Amino acid sequence: MTGRAPFERFSSAAVILLRDDVDTDQIIPARFLKTVSRDGLAEGLFADWRFDDAGAPRPDFVLNDPAMAGRRILVAGANFGSGSSREHAAWALVAWGFRAVVAAGFADIFRGNALKNGLLPVELGVEGHQQVVSVLAEDPSAALTVDLEAQRLGLPDGAQLTFPLDPFSRTLLLSGADELGYLLSLDGEIAAWEVSHPSPISTLARADA
C-alpha cells in the first residue's frame, strides 16, 4: 500500500491547550492557505496566538515554551477544529510533529481531515477528558500512551481510556495506507469480482460478436 508510515503505539508528554471551540482559522490563519504544499506550515500553526503584531513570540503561549519541543500529543478542550473545512489545519498540526489530538469532542470535518493525514483524533467525552486534565494538572509533563490498535489512551497510573474510531480509518492508519493505496492493494480482488460480475454492456458485446 502507498501512503505514510504505519501508525504505531507511542508514549509522549502532551502540549496542553485547554480551550474550547478552537476553530480552524485559529489553528492555521487564512493567510497561510495560499500554498498547496505542506512545507513550512508548522510556522503558521496557531500563528495569531504564538506571535504578536510585530512578529515576536508571545512568551505566555504554550508552543513558545522550549519544553514543548518534541511532544507529539495535543490536549485540547471541547469541539476542537470547528469552523471552515480547511485541510491545512490538519497539515499544520502534523507538520509541527503532533500525531494525536486529545479532546472532549471534535468537529466532524476536522476529524475527517485529520484521519486522512495521519493525525489521530482521540475523543474521550467529558468524563474521560476530565480524567486526563486532572492527571496533567498534577503533573504537566506526564506521559500519555496512544494505542491505536486497542483504541485506548493510557494514563501514568495505569488507567486505560477507550476512544471510538471507525474500522476503515483504523485500518488505514495502522497500515500506513491512504485511501488510494488501500484500493490499489485490492486490485486482484477487484479484477476477480469484475470477471464474475460482467457488466450488461460487456455481456451484450460478447453476444453480438
N, C-alpha and C positions, 0 to 999 in steps of 0.2 A: 504494500500500500504506500501511496505517497502522502506527504503532509509534513508532520513535525515529529519531534522526539516523543516517544510514549510518555504518558503522564505517570510518574512513579510516586509511591508513598514518600513523604518527606516531613521533616520537622523544622520549624523556624520560629523565631520570635516574631512578633507582629508589630506593624505600624498601626497605631490606634487613632482613628479619626471618627469619633462618636458623634457624627452629625446625621440627622435625619434628612430625607428628601434631597440628597446630593444629586444634582442633575448633570446631564452630560455636558452642558456648557461650562459648568464649574470643573468637571473632570478635564476637559480639553476645550478651551475657549475657541470661538468660531474663527478667529484669525489664523489658527493653526490648521484649518481644514483645506487650505489651498493645495496641499500636496496629496498625491495618491500613493506616496511612498511612506513606509513606516519609519524610515530613518530619521532620527532626531526628534521624534515625537515625545520622548521622555522629558525633553526640556520644556514641553508645553503642559505637562501633567500638573493640574491644579495651579497653573501659572499665576492666575489673579490672586490666589491665596499665598503663593510662595514668594512673590515679588511685589514690591511697592511700585508706585507710578514712575519712579526713576530707574526701575530695574534692579534695585538692590534686594537681596534676600531678606524676608521678614524673619527675624530670629525666633519668633514665637510660633512659627508654623512647623508642624511635626516633621515634614520631609526635609527641612533645613537643619535638622539635628544630625550631626555626623554619626551618631549611634544607630541611626535607622538604616544606614547603608547595608545592603545585602539581605535585608529582611524581605521575605517572599510572601507574606500574608498581610493583607489589609483588613482590619476590623473596623467596619463602618456601622452606621445606625440602621434605621428602617427606610424602606423604599429607595434603595440605592440605585442610581442610574436612571432616574426619571428624566422626563424632558424629551428632546429630539432623538431621532434614531441613529445618530452619527456613530458609525463603526469605529471611528478614530478614538473614541473613549476607551474601548477595549484595547486598541492598538497601543495607546499611550501607557496604560497600566502594565501591559505585558512588556513594553519597551523599558519601563522603569525596572522591571525584574519581578513583578508580582506574578505568582502562579495561582493564587486563590484570594477571593474576597469573601469575608465572613460578615453576614448581615442578618438582621431580623426579617428582611424581605427585599426583593429586587423588582425593578420594573421589567416587564416581560420582554420588551425589545432588547434592552441591555443584556438580559440573561442570554438570549439567543446569540447576540453578537459576541458575548464573552465565550460561550461554548465553542463557537466556530473558530475562535482564535486561541484556543488552548488555555483560557482563563477559567478556573472553576468557581462558580458561584455557590458558596456554602450557605444555604438558607436554613436557619435554625429555629425560626419562630421566636416569639417574645421570651418564653421561659428559658430556652436553651441559650439564646443570645445573652440574656441577663447573667446566666451562669458563667459564660466566657468573660463578660465585662467584670464580674466580681473577681475572677481569678487574676485578670490583668490589673485591676485596681490595687490588688495586694502585691503583685509583682509584675510591673510593666515589661520586664524582659523575659517572662516565662515563655517557654517554647510550646507551641501547639503542633499537633501531628495530624496531617491531612492524609487520610487513607481512602482514596477514591474507590478502590476495588470493594472495600467493605462499606463504603459510603458513611464513614464515621470521622468525626473530629475528636482527637484525643487530647485531654487536658493533663497537666502535670500530676494531678492527684489520682490519675488512672481512670477518671470518668470518660465515657465514650458517648458522644452526642451524634445521633444519626441525622442525615440530611437527605432530602429527596433529589432524584435525578432520573430523567427518562433513560431507558435502557439503550437507545440508539446513541445518544450523546455520550453516555458512559463508555460504550464500545469504541467509539471514535477516539475519545481521549486516551483510553488505555492502550489502544493500538498505535496511536500517533497518526492516524489517518484523517484526512479531510473527507468531505462527502464524495468528491470525485474519486479520490483514491479508493474509498470503500466500494464504489460502484465498479471501478476497474478490477478490483480483486474478485468480483463475481462474474467476470467475463465468461468463464466456462459454463457456469450455471445459467447465465442469460442465453448463451448460444444454444444450450440444450433445451431450454424452455421454448425458444423460438422454433426449433426443429419439431418439437412435439405439439406446438400450438401454431400451425401455419395461419397466416392472415387470409381472410376471404379473397383478397386480390391475388395473392400468390397461388392460391388453390385454383382460382378461375384461369389464371395464366397457364398453369400446367394442364388444365383440362382442354383449353383451346389448342395447346400445342399438340 
